[in-house]
Amino acid sequence: MPQPTIQPADRIGRVEEYYFSRKLREVAALQAAGKDIISLAIGSPDMPPSEKTINVLCSEAHKSDAHGYQPTRGIAELRQAMARFYQRWYGVALNPETEIQPLIGSKEGILHTTLAFVNPGDKVLVPDPGYPTYTSLSRLLGAEVVKYGLREDDGWQPDFQQLEQMDYERVRLLWVNYPNMPTGAAARRATFERLVDLARRKGFVVVCDNPYSFILNNRAAGGSDEMLSILQVDGARECCIEFNSMSKSHNMPGWRVGMLASNAEFVSWVLRVKSNIDSGTLRPLQLAAAAAYDNDDAWHAEHNYHLYARRRQIAEKIMDALQCQYDKRSVGMFLWGRIPECYADAEELTEHVLHDYGVFLTPGFIFGERGRRYVRLSLCATEQRLQEALERVTTVNVKH
């Protein structure tokens, strides 16, 4: 009698392995073979958190009573620090008891929010170009993904003409991300106001993913730029959820600390899901994160503005050497460049640069159809490595 064949769940067929998971294995193999690869592909800050953050983690971890299970809703000290952070930088008052939910990073938040709001077969609106996880997790959970375009001719803001004409039956969530990843488009209050108005008229939830608002925003250095949050808009709390993350603004990507903010009912629905999936976060880590939220202005000025501004100058020269066009007004920790017409698509250029010159860039196709003729360059590398990458790519023969 033949042995039965074991098959994966149907949902596995709806997604592919994450691009960076697959590609980093290839890069590791090149490095193992002796090739020096300069990675300018991933947005993982390469600097440590503030000294006080690390000191709190270490001192608290030595306490014998610090290692037990913690409440899924997060400890009071962390929620209160998150509330102070939103009041200080965004001018948004949040109740730390009911309107904030700490997360084990934004990816976890995407999963839990989708589980809390979306039934199999419901629709989720995802930006193109946009963060691939909005699409992949929606598909894993049986949602129908509907892409809405970002308009290059309008600073990569949503195509509101397209959005107004959509059928909103079964639409439960719309994902939006400004400052935008991958394009670096800055947030606009008018965009948030239009999204809130649309959501209230059509009856869906806007989820605003907001981890990049500090990076190259000169307010961090005492300038006049605004720190924008969709929760600043009148009526937003009725129909919006905002994510924020410590990964980018506090140099803590591996710590996996983020937050969700919304009205008390929405937060309670997410908590109902989350409490059945995880068992909380280590207490010393939460206390250290609370300390990081109170970093002083000087720390933010150096680590979120001046450092990235210096790196950005070299990154622009790399884009110039590759004859890619980019927006000098863009913000965030990436540079988004349109490739020369002589290449069939972005991957042709990125593979050429990786294998022949040892510089790893991200092809824009992974962010959606509208990214096929773009490459993304990360600023998460030292000035020395960026300069070395520049010296390598100046010898790239851009074909004609």
N, C-alpha and C positions, 0 to 999 in steps of 0.2 A: 504494500500500500504506500503510495507516494506521500512524503512528508509535506504537510501544509506549508505554504509560503507565507511568511509574515510580511505584512505591508504597513507602511506608515499611515498615519491619519491623513484624510483627504486634504486638510489644511496645509500640509507640507508642500503639496503641489502648487499652492497659490503664491509661494514666495521662493526666492533664491537666497543663497547664503549672502550675507551682507558684503558689499563690494570690498570694504577694507579688511574684513576677516579673511577673505580669499586672497586679496592682493598682498597683504602683509606677509603671508606665507611665501609668496614669490620673492618679495624683497628680502626676506630672511634667507632664502636659498641663495640669492645673489651675494649677500654679505658673507654667508658661510663659504662661498666659493672664492672669497678674497676681494670682492668688489666693494668699494666704499660708496655707499648710497646716502645722499643727502635727502632726507625726507622733508618735503614742504607740502605734504598732502593732508595731514590730520590736524585738527584744531585742539591739540592737547597742550595747554600751557606748560612751558618747560622751566618755569621759576617756582620756588616753593611758596607756601602760604606765609602770612606774617609770622614773625618770631613768637608773638604772644599766643597765636593759634596753636603752634606746635608745643609750646611750653604747657598750655592748659591740657592738651591731650596727654602729654607725658605724666604730668603731676596727678591728673585724675585717674590714669590707668594704674597707678601704683596703689590705689585705695582698694582694700579687700572687698568692699561692698559695691564695686562699680561695674560688675561683670554679669549681672543677672539680666533677665528679660526686661524690656522696657515697654512702656505703653505705645501702641501703634500710632496714636495721635501725636506722639512726640512729647518730650518733657516741657514743662511750662517755661523754663529758662530759654529754650530754643524758640518756641512760638513767640514769646515776648520780644526776643531779639529780632525776629523776622518782622514783627509789627513796627518796632523802632526803625528798622532799615527802610521799610516802605514809607513811613512818615518822613524820615530825614531826607531821602533822595527823591521820592516821587510825590510827596505831599498827599499821600493816600492813607487815611486812617482805617486800620483793620482791627477787628476784635480778635485778640490772640486766642480766645477761648472757643470761638465758633467760626471764624472766617479764614483761618489758616490751617493748612495741612502740610507738615513736613513730608518730603518724599525722599526715597533712595534714588535720587537723580530724576531728571525729566523723562527719560525713557520709561521708567516705572510709572510715572504720571500719565504718560500717553496710554499705556496699557490699562491702568485702573480707571481712567476717565472714560475710555472707550467701552470698557465693560460696564460702567455705571450708567451710560447714556444710550448705547447703541445695541439694538437687537440684530441678530443675523438677518441679512437682507435689507437693513436700513442703509441709507446713503451717508457718506462722509465726504465733505468737500476739502480738497487738498490743493495747495498752490503748486504751480508749475512755472519755474523751477522751485523746489522746496526740499526740505529734509526728508530723506527716503523712509525714515521710520514711520512717518505719518501714514504712508501708503502700506508698508509691509505689515504693521501691526493691525491696521484696519482689515486687511485681507485675511490675516490669520484668524481674526475673530468673526469672519463671515460677513463683513460689511461690504457694500458696493462702493468703491472709490470713484469719485467724480472729480476730475481735474478742472481747476479754474486757472486761467492764465494770469501771469503778471506781465504788465506792459513795459517793454524795454523803453519805448518812447515816452513813458511817463514815470521814469525813475523806478521801474520795477514795482509799481503799485498795482493793486488788484484791478483787473478789467471789470469795472462795475457795470458796463453795458452788458457783458456776458452774464454777470451775476444776476442782474435784474431780470434777464430773460429765462433763467433756469426754472425748471419745475421743482418745487420744494416739497412735494409729497415724499414722505419718508426720509427727508434730510434731517439729521439729528445734530451733527457737528460741522463746523467750518474751522479749519486750522489756519492760523495766520502767524507770521513770524517776522517781526521788525525790532531792531535792525535786522535786515533779512540775511539769512544764510541760504544760498551761497553768494548772492549778488552784492552784499554790502549796502543795499539801499537803506537809507535812514528812515526811521519812523516818522509819520506825519500825523498830527492830531486830527486833521481832516479825514484821513483814511480811517482812523479808529471811530470817528463820529459816524461816518457812513456805514461802517460795518455794524455798529450798535443799532443804528436805525433799521438796517436791513434785517437783522436778527429779530428785532422786536416786531417788525411787520410780518415776517415769514414764519416765526416760531421755531427757531433753532438756537443752538448755543455756539458762540464764538469762543474758541480756545486760543488765547494769545500766548505764544511761546516767546519769552522775553529774556534770554540769557546774555545778550550782547550789548545791552544799553550803556555799559561803562566803557567799552573798548573804543578808544579814539574819540570819545566824547569829551570835549574840552572842559565841561563842567567839573570833571574829575581833577582838572588842573586849575580850577578857579575861574574858568571861562564862562561864557554866557549860554552855551547850549542847554537845551532842556533834557531832563531824564523823563521820557514819556512812558506811560503805562495806560493800557486801555481802560483801567479802572478809574482814571481821571475823568472819563466821560460820564455825563449825567445819565443815569439809567443803566449803566454798563453792568452793575452788580446783579441786576435782575436776569441777565442773559449771557454773561461772560464769565470765563474762568481764565486766570492768568497763571502761567508757570514762571518761576525764576530759578536760577541755578547758581551755585557757588563755583561750578567748574571753571568758568571763564573769568568772572569778575574778582574771584578770590584765589585763583591759582590752585584749585582743589578738585581737579577732574576725577582723580582716583578715590576721593573720599565718598563720593556718591551722596551728596546732600543737595536737595533742592526744596522748592516749596510750591504749593498751590494756594491761590487766594480767590475767594468768590463769596457768594452769599452762604449763610449757614446751612440752608437745605442742600445745596449742591455739594458742599463740603461733607455733609453727613452721608450723602449717597456714595461718594468716593471712599470715605472711611469704612463704610459697610463692606465694600469690596476689598479694600486693602487689609482690613483686620482678619480676613479669611485667607490671606496669601502670605503675609510676612509676620514676623514677631518683634518688630521694632528694631531700633538702631542702638548700637553700643553707647552707653551713657557718656563716657569720656569724649567720644567723637561728637556727640550732640553739644556738650558743653564747650568744646573747642570751636565748633561751628558758631555757636552763640557769640564767642569772643571775636571771631573773625568778622561777624556782621557789624561790630563796633570798631573796625579798623579806622584809623584817623585819615584825614584828608590827604596828608602827605603820602601815605602808603598808596592810596588810590591814584594820586597824581603821577607817581613814578611808575607803578606797575600796570596801570590801565591806560595811561596816556603817553607819557614821555618815552617809555620803553618801546611801545608799539609804533610811535611816530618815527623813531630812529630806524626801526626795522622796515617800516613801510617805504622809506626812501630807497632802500636797497631793492626791495621787492618790485618797485616800479621800474627800476633799471633792468631787472630780470625780464619783466613783461616787455619792455622796449626791445631788449635783445632778441626776444622771440617774435617780435613784430605783432604783438597782441594789443588790442585796443582796450582801455579800461577807463573807469570814471574816477578822476582824482578826488571827487567829493564823497566817495563811498567810505563807510566806517566798518567797525567790527574787526575781527582778527584774520580776515581773508582778503585777497585781491582777486577779482573776477575779470578775466580778460577774454575778449573775442579773438579767435584764432584767425590767421591769414586765410584767404579764400583758396590758397593752393592746397590746403589739406582737406581730405574727404570729410573728416570729422575730428573732434578733439582727441579721441583715443589714438589716432594715427600720430599726432604730435606728442602726446604724453608717453607713448611707448618708445618713440624715437629718442626722446630726451632721457627716459629711464635707462634704456639698455645701452645707448651709445655715449651718454654723458653722465650717468649716475645721479640724476636728479629726479626725484619722485614727485610729480604733480598729479592733481586729481582731474580726470576728464569730466566735463559738465553733464554728460548724458546720465550719470547716476542720479542727478537731481530732477530729471524730467526731460521731456521732448524738447522744451525750449532751451535746454542747456547743451545741446549737441555740438554747438560751435563755440563752446567756451571751455576754459580751463580755470581751475581754482588753485590759488597759491596761498599756503598758510604762513602766517607771521610767527608761528610757534617754533622758531629756531633762533639760535644766537646770531648776533650780527656777524660774527666770524664765519659761521656756516653759510649764512645768506651771501656774504661776500664771496666765499668760495664757490657757491652755486652760480653766482653771477659770472665769475671768471670762467667757469666751465661752459655756460650756455652762450657766452659771447662768441664761441667757436662753432655754434650750431649753424649748419648750412640750411637756412630756411628755403625750401625748394620753391621754384617759380614755374 
